[in-house]
Amino acid sequence: MDCLFCKIIEGTIPSKAVYSDDRAYAFSDINPQAPVHFLVVPREHIKSTAEAAEDHAELLGYLLLTGAKIAREKGLAKGYRVVINTGPDGGQTVDHLHVHILGGRHCTWPPG
């Protein structure tokens, strides 16, 4: 498969790992938009939330809970932003579902 995030997960493309288990991998964003910015991705290749199926419901929840756990460990007690971009109009640039966690500063609204 020619997926950037699949290659990062398998270790053929280097990344700064933040968390890893048998279902998810988290790593620092290469172009951070906040002092703390990491991605949580499923090890299973799912193109986007638009491509997710009913049987992915538990995994999607697990990704969010994993992001929250890492955010706590990184000291983001005052809050953080969770973003899932879907499709080109939604700002998704890599066709592998991923959850952005951004924090370490006040987040403004609207985001973009």
Long-range contacts (C-beta under 8 A, 24 or more apart in sequence): 1-45, 3-45, 3-94, 3-95, 3-96, 4-94, 4-96, 5-39, 5-41, 5-94, 5-96, 5-98, 6-45, 6-96, 8-41, 9-41, 9-43, 18-70, 19-66, 19-69, 19-70, 21-66, 23-59, 23-62, 24-62, 24-63, 24-66, 26-66, 26-67, 26-70, 29-100, 33-102, 34-81, 34-102, 34-103, 34-104, 34-105, 34-107, 35-103, 35-104, 35-105, 36-71, 36-74, 36-76, 36-80, 36-101, 36-102, 36-103, 36-104, 37-100, 37-101, 37-102, 37-103, 38-67, 38-70, 38-100, 38-101, 39-98, 39-99, 39-100, 39-101, 40-66, 40-67, 40-70, 40-98, 40-99, 40-101, 41-96, 41-97, 41-98, 41-99, 42-97, 45-96, 46-96, 46-97, 47-95, 47-96, 47-97, 48-86, 48-87, 48-92, 48-95, 48-97, 49-84, 49-86, 49-97, 50-86, 50-87, 51-97, 52-97, 63-97, 63-99, 64-99, 67-99, 67-101, 70-101, 71-101, 71-103, 74-103, 74-104, 76-101, 76-103, 76-104, 78-103, 79-103, 79-107, 80-104, 80-107, 81-107, 81-111, 83-111
